[in-house]
Amino acid sequence: MVLAIVRGKAVAMLLGPAGIGFWGMYQGLADVTRSLAGLGINSSGVRQIAEAVGTGDSKRVAHTVTTLRRVAFYSGALGALLLLVFSKPIARYSFGDDQHTWAVAWLALAVFFADVSAGQGALIQGMRRIADLARINVLSAIYGTVFSILIVYWRGAAGLAPSLVCVAGMSILTSWWYARKIKVEPVQVTARDMVEEAGSLIKLGVVFMASALLPMAATQLIRVIIIRKLGGESAGYYQAAWALGGYYIGFILQAMGADFFPRLTAVAKDNRECNRLVNEQTEVGLLMACPGILAALAFAPPVMTLFYSKQFGESAEIFRWICLGMLMRVLVWPMGFIIVAKGERKLFLWTELLSNGGFVAFAWLGVQLRGLQGAGIGFFALYVCHFTIIYLIIRRLSGFRWSAASLQLALVFVPLVAVVFIVPYILSPIMAAGVGAAVTIPAGIFSVRTLCTLVPFERLPKPAQKLMTVFRLKPAGTNA
């Protein structure tokens, strides 16, 4: 995540807002194509390999691994070929002209490399070689960042697409280096065996693909709307605000999902316990997210300058609206897991489809009425609607009600967020920042203290314990 921020900062300083806009478009095209071509096998492959390893049958493991590698290779090649063949109409639709055709054609390599790399990553994760997986992520990010920045520095805007190819290339090299260490028994896989095994991978993978593809496609469509309506610079402002708005909240939600979803699934038939866990997770999400959102709202202009450059001042306003939407996302996220945990797949897919379709519709309407700022307003409006719909659905599914603790936190943080959002429209920038700081600092201290009552002090990492002791945030009665 840090290295992604470094890449974004470098591109912003070298190429400005238009460069960031085109970079986001290229990245989005590659991601959507890879997701479509990959059929979700990088996710389903983890499950299939882990299941095969659990049987202790080395031949079954070999069959699964061999099939996964072949399917990843062929699906990546198919996706790359389709992007290459249709590069001209895709460029014309995305950018409104043919000038970006060669850049889109370059992305075919990025799609192929990323798909093969994802297959190798699934093998490593399925074998539970988590340390190797971490090394792959770090090393590929380091090498990809260094070489991609050098390419953009050397070629300018013409180097954007090759830089993405470079990042994917570094990923495939590092994943291959660690995947080759996994010794698999040589086995002859017939065409029939391959079709059967691939069918299992694809059936499960399609569900993963749909849930991943819809938000990617929606975000890409919004980029197309902005770039064709408002131009490349506006697309760059949107991309900068969208990426920065998602870093912090995405980190929190990913961490929440990793532990929360398995626990919720285990008690999915017990509505009372289900609702308790969702309320508990909502409390933690609000405590972790709100101080960061308050700080982002209070210091949006300097934050955009810090992470990008002075040219991105126009991103600050849309960034603030996106932050409001992210607060609603934190509230919706735990509730939405009830639908999946209870096995309501069709309902889940329909809510995802309507949510992402609504995202595009609200953003389009916002851009027509308010220009670039309207895209951010549309994101916030979407999550207000989405929150209402999801709440009504899970109320029917599990009888969900907000707990007293969740309501108390919402009544504390929502008004504070509203105040910090509104004051820049009333006061001077310096006074508004002062009010924001005066609200954010106590809110942060309150959040840390409250989190420490939920998590025993002794269970926190040692560095966190030391920091809390230094800043006198240690709960009373602890001896650590």
C-alpha positions in Angstrom: 0.0 0.0 0.0 2.8 2.4 0.9 4.6 1.6 -2.4 1.4 2.2 -4.3 1.3 5.7 -2.7 4.9 6.3 -3.7 4.1 5.3 -7.3 1.1 7.7 -7.3 3.2 10.5 -5.9 5.9 10.0 -8.5 3.4 10.0 -11.4 1.7 13.1 -10.0 4.9 15.0 -9.8 6.1 13.9 -13.2 2.9 14.1 -15.2 0.4 16.1 -13.2 -3.4 15.4 -12.9 -3.8 14.3 -16.6 -1.1 11.7 -16.1 -2.8 10.3 -12.9 -6.1 10.2 -14.9 -4.7 8.2 -17.7 -2.8 6.0 -15.3 -6.1 5.2 -13.5 -7.8 4.4 -16.7 -5.1 2.1 -17.9 -5.0 0.3 -14.5 -8.8 0.0 -14.5 -8.8 -1.5 -18.0 -6.2 -4.1 -17.1 -8.0 -5.0 -13.9 -11.4 -5.5 -15.5 -9.9 -7.5 -18.3 -7.9 -9.7 -16.0 -10.9 -10.2 -13.7 -13.1 -11.3 -16.6 -10.5 -13.6 -18.2 -9.3 -15.0 -14.9 -12.9 -16.2 -14.0 -12.0 -15.9 -10.3 -9.7 -18.9 -10.3 -7.1 -17.2 -8.2 -9.6 -17.2 -5.4 -11.2 -20.6 -6.1 -7.7 -22.1 -6.7 -6.7 -21.4 -3.1 -9.7 -23.3 -1.8 -9.2 -26.2 -4.2 -5.5 -26.6 -3.4 -6.0 -26.3 0.3 -8.7 -29.0 0.1 -6.5 -31.3 -1.9 -3.6 -30.8 0.5 -6.0 -31.6 3.4 -6.7 -35.1 1.9 -3.0 -36.0 2.0 -3.3 -37.5 -1.5 -0.2 -36.3 -3.4 -1.7 -37.3 -6.8 -4.8 -35.2 -6.2 -2.6 -32.3 -5.2 -0.6 -32.7 -8.4 -3.7 -32.8 -10.5 -5.1 -29.6 -8.9 -1.8 -27.7 -9.2 -1.2 -28.7 -12.8 -4.8 -27.8 -13.8 -4.6 -24.4 -11.9 -1.3 -23.5 -13.7 -2.7 -24.4 -17.1 -6.0 -22.6 -16.6 -4.2 -19.5 -15.4 -1.9 -19.6 -18.4 -4.7 -20.1 -21.0 -7.2 -17.6 -19.4 -4.4 -15.0 -19.2 -3.5 -15.6 -22.8 -7.1 -15.4 -23.8 -7.7 -12.1 -21.9 -4.5 -10.6 -23.4 -5.5 -11.7 -27.0 -9.0 -10.1 -26.6 -7.6 -6.9 -25.3 -5.0 -6.8 -28.1 -7.6 -7.5 -30.9 -10.1 -5.0 -29.6 -7.6 -2.4 -28.4 -8.8 0.2 -30.9 -12.6 0.1 -30.1 -11.8 -0.1 -26.4 -9.5 3.0 -26.6 -12.1 4.8 -28.6 -14.9 4.1 -26.1 -12.8 4.8 -23.1 -11.0 8.0 -24.2 -13.2 9.1 -27.1 -10.3 8.9 -29.7 -7.8 6.5 -31.2 -4.7 8.1 -29.7 -4.5 5.6 -26.8 -4.8 2.4 -29.0 -1.1 1.4 -28.6 -1.2 2.0 -24.8 -4.3 -0.3 -24.5 -2.5 -2.9 -26.7 0.5 -2.7 -24.3 -1.9 -3.6 -21.4 -2.4 -7.1 -23.0 1.0 -8.0 -21.6 0.0 -6.7 -18.1 -3.2 -8.8 -18.2 -1.3 -12.0 -19.1 1.5 -11.5 -16.5 -1.0 -10.6 -13.8 -3.2 -13.7 -14.5 -0.3 -16.1 -14.4 1.1 -14.5 -11.3 -2.3 -14.7 -9.6 -2.4 -18.5 -10.4 1.1 -18.9 -8.8 0.0 -16.8 -5.8 -3.0 -19.1 -5.4 -0.7 -22.1 -5.3 1.5 -20.6 -2.7 -1.4 -19.5 -0.5 -3.2 -22.8 -0.9 -0.1 -24.5 0.3 -0.2 -22.2 3.3 3.2 -20.7 2.6 2.2 -17.4 4.0 5.7 -16.1 4.6 6.5 -16.6 0.9 3.3 -14.9 -0.1 4.3 -11.9 2.0 7.7 -11.8 0.4 6.2 -11.9 -3.1 3.9 -9.0 -2.4 6.7 -6.9 -0.9 9.4 -7.7 -3.4 7.2 -7.4 -6.5 5.9 -4.0 -5.2 9.5 -2.8 -4.6 10.9 -3.8 -8.0 7.7 -2.8 -9.8 7.8 0.7 -8.2 11.5 1.3 -8.9 11.3 0.3 -12.6 7.9 1.8 -13.3 9.0 5.2 -11.9 12.2 5.0 -14.1 10.1 4.2 -17.2 7.7 7.1 -16.6 10.6 9.4 -15.9 12.3 8.3 -19.2 9.2 8.1 -21.5 6.8 10.5 -19.8 3.1 9.8 -20.5 4.0 7.3 -23.2 5.6 5.2 -20.4 2.4 4.8 -18.3 1.1 1.6 -19.9 4.7 0.0 -20.1 5.1 0.9 -16.4 2.0 -1.2 -15.6 3.4 -4.0 -17.7 6.6 -3.7 -15.7 4.8 -3.9 -12.3 3.0 -7.1 -13.5 6.2 -8.5 -14.9 8.0 -8.1 -11.6 5.0 -9.8 -9.9 5.2 -12.8 -12.2 9.0 -13.2 -11.7 8.9 -13.0 -7.9 5.9 -15.4 -7.7 7.6 -17.9 -10.1 10.8 -17.7 -7.9 8.9 -18.9 -4.8 6.4 -21.2 -6.6 9.2 -23.2 -8.1 10.2 -24.2 -4.6 7.0 -26.2 -4.2 7.7 -29.7 -5.2 4.7 -31.4 -6.9 4.7 -35.1 -7.9 4.9 -35.5 -11.7 1.6 -36.6 -13.0 -0.1 -37.1 -16.4 -3.3 -35.0 -16.6 -5.6 -36.1 -19.4 -7.9 -33.7 -21.2 -10.9 -35.2 -19.4 -9.2 -34.8 -16.0 -8.3 -31.2 -16.9 -11.9 -30.4 -17.9 -13.4 -31.8 -14.7 -10.9 -30.1 -12.4 -11.1 -26.8 -14.4 -14.9 -27.0 -14.1 -14.7 -27.1 -10.3 -12.3 -24.2 -10.3 -14.5 -22.1 -12.7 -17.9 -22.8 -11.0 -16.6 -21.5 -7.7 -14.5 -18.9 -9.3 -17.4 -17.2 -11.2 -19.0 -16.2 -7.8 -15.7 -14.6 -6.7 -15.3 -13.0 -10.1 -18.8 -11.4 -10.1 -18.3 -9.9 -6.6 -14.9 -8.5 -7.6 -15.8 -7.5 -11.2 -18.9 -5.4 -10.5 -17.1 -2.7 -8.4 -14.2 -2.7 -10.8 -16.5 -2.2 -13.8 -18.5 0.5 -12.0 -15.4 2.5 -11.1 -14.1 2.2 -14.6 -17.4 3.4 -16.1 -17.3 6.4 -13.9 -13.7 7.2 -15.1 -15.0 6.9 -18.7 -17.9 9.3 -17.9 -15.5 11.9 -16.3 -12.8 11.7 -18.9 -15.3 12.0 -21.8 -17.4 14.7 -20.1 -14.7 16.8 -18.2 -11.4 15.7 -19.7 -8.1 14.0 -18.6 -7.2 16.5 -15.8 -10.6 16.0 -14.1 -10.2 12.3 -14.4 -6.8 12.7 -12.7 -8.4 14.7 -9.8 -11.0 12.0 -9.4 -8.5 9.2 -9.5 -6.3 10.9 -6.9 -9.3 11.5 -4.5 -10.7 8.0 -5.1 -7.4 6.2 -4.4 -6.6 8.2 -1.4 -10.1 7.9 0.1 -9.9 4.1 -0.3 -6.5 3.4 1.2 -7.3 3.9 4.9 -10.9 2.6 4.9 -9.9 -0.3 2.6 -7.2 -1.3 5.0 -9.7 -1.3 7.9 -12.4 -3.2 6.0 -10.0 -5.8 4.7 -8.8 -6.5 8.3 -12.4 -6.7 9.5 -13.4 -9.2 6.8 -10.4 -11.5 7.4 -11.5 -12.3 10.9 -15.1 -11.3 11.1 -16.6 -13.2 8.2 -15.4 -16.7 9.3 -16.7 -16.0 12.9 -20.0 -14.8 11.5 -20.4 -17.8 9.2 -19.9 -20.2 12.1 -22.9 -18.7 14.0 -25.0 -17.8 10.9 -28.0 -19.9 12.1 -28.1 -18.1 15.5 -29.7 -14.7 14.7 -29.0 -13.3 18.2 -25.3 -14.1 18.0 -25.2 -12.9 14.4 -26.6 -9.5 15.4 -24.3 -9.2 18.4 -21.2 -9.8 16.2 -22.4 -7.3 13.6 -22.9 -4.6 16.3 -19.6 -5.4 17.8 -17.9 -5.0 14.5 -19.7 -1.8 13.8 -18.4 -0.4 17.1 -14.8 -1.3 16.2 -15.2 0.0 12.6 -16.5 3.4 13.8 -13.7 3.7 16.5 -11.0 2.9 13.9 -12.3 4.8 11.0 -13.8 8.0 12.3 -10.6 9.7 13.6 -9.0 9.2 10.2 -12.1 10.5 8.4 -12.2 13.6 10.6 -8.5 14.3 10.0 -9.0 13.8 6.2 -12.0 16.2 6.2 -10.2 18.8 8.3 -7.0 18.8 6.3 -8.1 17.7 2.8 -6.1 20.4 0.8 -2.7 19.8 2.5 -3.3 16.0 2.4 -3.8 16.0 -1.4 -0.6 18.1 -1.7 1.3 15.8 0.5 0.3 12.6 -1.3 0.3 14.1 -4.8 1.3 17.7 -5.5 0.1 21.3 -5.4 -1.6 20.8 -8.7 -4.2 18.5 -7.1 -6.0 21.2 -5.0 -9.2 20.7 -7.0 -9.2 17.1 -5.7 -9.8 18.2 -2.1 -13.5 18.9 -2.5 -14.4 15.6 -4.1 -12.1 13.8 -1.6 -14.2 15.2 1.2 -17.4 13.9 -0.3 -15.8 10.5 -0.8 -14.7 10.5 2.8 -18.4 10.9 3.8 -19.3 8.0 1.6 -16.6 5.9 3.2 -18.1 6.6 6.6 -21.4 5.1 5.4 -19.4 2.2 3.9 -18.0 1.4 7.3 -21.6 1.2 8.7 -22.9 -0.9 5.8 -20.0 -3.3 5.6 -20.6 -5.5 8.7 -24.4 -5.7 8.0 -23.8 -6.9 4.4 -21.9 -9.9 5.6 -25.0 -11.4 7.2 -26.4 -11.9 3.6 -23.4 -13.9 2.6 -23.0 -15.8 5.9 -26.6 -17.0 5.6 -25.9 -18.4 2.1 -28.3 -16.0 0.3 -26.2 -15.9 -2.9 -28.8 -14.7 -5.2 -29.8 -11.9 -2.9 -26.1 -11.0 -2.4 -25.5 -10.8 -6.2 -28.6 -8.7 -6.7 -27.6 -6.3 -4.0 -24.1 -6.0 -5.5 -25.6 -5.5 -9.0 -28.0 -2.8 -7.8 -25.4 -1.1 -5.6 -22.8 -0.8 -8.4 -25.4 0.1 -11.0 -26.6 2.8 -8.6 -23.0 4.0 -8.2 -22.7 4.6 -11.9 -26.2 6.2 -12.1 -25.6 8.6 -9.2 -22.1 9.5 -10.4 -23.4 10.2 -14.0 -26.2 12.4 -12.6 -23.9 14.2 -10.3 -21.4 14.9 -13.0 -24.2 16.3 -15.2 -25.4 18.6 -12.5 -22.3 19.5 -10.5 -19.3 18.6 -12.6 -16.4 16.8 -10.9 -17.8 17.4 -7.4 -20.9 15.6 -8.4 -19.1 12.3 -8.7 -18.2 12.5 -5.0 -21.7 13.6 -4.1 -23.1 10.6 -6.1 -20.8 8.2 -4.1 -22.2 9.6 -0.8 -25.8 9.5 -2.0 -25.3 5.9 -3.2 -24.2 4.8 0.3 -27.1 6.6 2.0 -29.5 4.6 -0.2 -27.4 1.4 0.1 -27.3 1.7 3.9 -31.1 2.0 4.0 -31.7 -1.0 1.7 -29.2 -3.3 3.4 -30.6 -2.5 6.9 -34.1 -3.4 5.8 -32.9 -6.6 4.2 -31.0 -7.9 7.2 -33.8 -6.8 9.5 -35.9 -9.3 7.7 -33.2 -12.0 7.6 -32.0 -11.9 11.2 -34.2 -9.4 13.0 -31.2 -7.0 13.3 -31.4 -4.0 15.6 -28.7 -1.5 16.5 -27.3 -2.1 20.0 -27.2 0.8 22.5 -23.4 1.0 22.2 -23.5 1.2 18.4 -26.1 3.9 18.6 -24.2 5.9 21.2 -21.0 5.8 19.0 -23.0 6.9 15.9 -24.5 9.7 17.9 -21.0 10.8 18.9 -19.2 10.6 15.6 -21.9 11.5 13.0 -22.5 15.0 14.3 -18.7 15.5 14.7 -18.1 14.5 11.1 -21.0 16.8 10.0 -19.4 19.7 11.8 -16.0 19.2 10.4 -17.4 18.8 6.9 -19.5 22.0 7.1 -17.1 24.5 8.7 -14.9 25.0 5.6 -18.0 26.5 3.9 -18.5 28.9 6.7 -15.1 29.8 8.1 -11.7 30.7 6.6 -9.4 27.8 5.7 -7.1 28.4 8.7 -10.0 28.7 11.2 -11.7 25.6 9.6 -8.5 23.6 10.0 -8.3 24.8 13.7 -11.8 23.6 14.4 -11.0 20.3 12.6 -7.9 19.7 14.7 -9.9 20.6 17.9 -12.4 18.0 17.1 -10.1 15.3 15.6 -7.6 15.1 18.5 -10.1 14.5 21.3 -12.0 12.1 19.0 -8.8 10.1 18.4 -8.0 9.9 22.1 -11.6 8.8 22.8 -11.4 6.1 20.1 -8.1 4.7 21.4 -9.3 4.6 25.0 -12.6 3.0 24.0 -10.8 0.4 21.9 -8.6 -0.5 24.8 -11.7 -1.3 26.9 -12.8 -3.7 24.1 -9.3 -5.3 23.6 -7.3 -6.3 26.7 -4.2 -4.1 27.0 -2.0 -7.2 27.5 -3.1 -8.6 24.1 -1.9 -5.5 22.2 1.5 -5.7 20.4 4.4 -4.5 22.6 5.1 -1.4 20.5 1.5 -0.3 20.9 1.6 -0.9 24.6 4.7 1.3 24.9 3.2 4.1 22.8 0.0 4.1 24.9 2.1 4.2 28.1 4.1 7.2 26.8 0.9 9.1 25.8 -0.8 8.1 29.1 -3.6 6.2 27.2 -3.1 3.0 29.2 -6.4 1.9 30.8 -6.5 2.1 34.6 -5.8 -1.1 36.4 -3.4 -2.6 33.9 0.1 -3.6 35.0 1.7 -4.1 31.6 
